[in-house]
Amino acid sequence: MDATSPISARIDAGVLNGLDQLAERYDRSRSWLVAQAVREYVERETEFLEFVKAGEDDIAAGRIYTQEEVEAWLEERIAKRSGPSS
């Protein structure tokens, strides 16, 4: 079983009310819902920061394309997909 640690946070009354409604609807505790929300946030933000870091690494290594190169590549793909014009 994973070890857990308590945390505290201040949230406004409207959010708390919404949390209570969700807890009742899902038959879960406030604590479970907050832990789930924090877990999903951490996963999403970590994934995003890893994506940004990969881009920064590519830039540092010179693996970049100009705007013109990207536009030409897209136009070529569109032309191939469209086929010969009538």
Secondary structure, DSSP 8 states (H G I E B T S, - for coil): ------------HHHHHHHHHHHHHHT--HHHHHHHHHHHHHHHHHHHHHHHHHHHHHHHTT----HHHHHHHHHHHHHHHH-S--
